[in-house]
Amino acid sequence: MLILIAGPYRSGTADDPEKMAANLQRLEEASWPLFRAGHVPMIGEWIALPVWRAAGGAQLGDSLYDEIFYPAASRLLQLCDAVLRLPGDSKGADNDVRLARERGIPVFTRIEDVPGC
């Protein structure tokens, strides 16, 4: 399955780059067990960050950020077979879960519940 890993990225960081990098690392840590189980892990920021930079994004939260980050996750979610929602407050991840449920695709809250993991 193509599985979106959703969780905090910017939330709760006050846009501190080190805290955001730590959040991204936590999201990425979930990618290996998913991949090892035969799935294709995906993280919205893997798509949104390069697009944002290429579009001239300069400061987190700028108008390009809003134009790219949530829509990138939404578009990506149209291709995904499931969502793995990691713990932590995140409006974006909560929106990913909402969209997944609207599509009727599984939402896992524990990696152990993903088939094969």
N, C-alpha and C positions, 0 to 999 in steps of 0.2 A: 504494500500500500504506500501511496504518497501521503506522508503524515506531516501536518503543520505542527511545529512545536511553538506553543503560545505561552507567554508569561511576561513578567515585567522586563522592560527595556529602559524606557525613559522615566517611568513612574517612580516617584519617591527619590529621585536622584538630584533634584534641583539643577539638572543639566550638568552635573559634575562628570566630565569625561571618564574618569577612573571608575566611578560607580556604574556608569553605563557600560563600560567595557566589562566589568565584573558581571553585570546582568547578562550581557551577550554570551559571556563564557559559560554561565549557568545554563543558558538555553542550548548552547553548542554541546555541552557535556551529555545531554540527552540524545544527541545525534548518533553516537557510537553504538549504544545498545539497540537502537532502532535499526541502524544499518546492518549490524551483526545478525539481527533477526530476519534479514531479508527485505526490509522496508527501505524506502527512500525518504530520509528526513529532510524537512525544509523549514527554514526560518524566514519570516517576512522581511527582517532586516537585511538578509543576504540579498534580497532583491532591491529593497527600497534604498539602502545606503548608496550603492553605486549609481542608481538612477538619480537620486537627489544630488549627489556630487556632480554628475555629468550635466545636470540641469542648472548648475551654478549655485546650489545650496551652500550657504555660508555659515548660518547660525541655526542651531537646533531651535525648532519652534517657529522658524520664519514661515512666510506664506508658502514657499515651495515644500517645506516639511509637511504641512497640512495637506497640500495638494497631492503629495506622493505617498506618504507612509501608510495611512489607513486604506487608501484605494489600492495600493500594491498588495496589501494583505487580503483585501476583499477579492481582488482578481485571482490571486494565488489560491485562495480557498475554493474557488470554482473548479479547480483542478484536483484538489485534495480528496482523499478517501476517508480521512479521519483527522482529528485534532488531539494532540496531547497537551493538556492545559497544566502547566507547572504552577506551583503555589506562588502567591504574592499578589498584591493589589495591582491591577492594570486595566485601565479602561479599554485599551486596544485588544488585549487578550480576552476580556469579557465580551467584546464585540465579536471577536473571532468565534467564540463559543456560541453566541447567539446566532450568527450566520450559519455555523455548522448544523446547529439544531434545526434551523429553518430548512436547510437542505436535506435533513434526515440522515446525516452521516454521523458516525460514532464520535463521541467526545470522551477521551480517557483522562482521568485525573491522577492515575498512577501508572508508571511505565510497566509495572508488573501485569497490568491488565491488558496491555497491547498484545495481540496474538503473537506468539513466538518469543516474547521477552520473558 
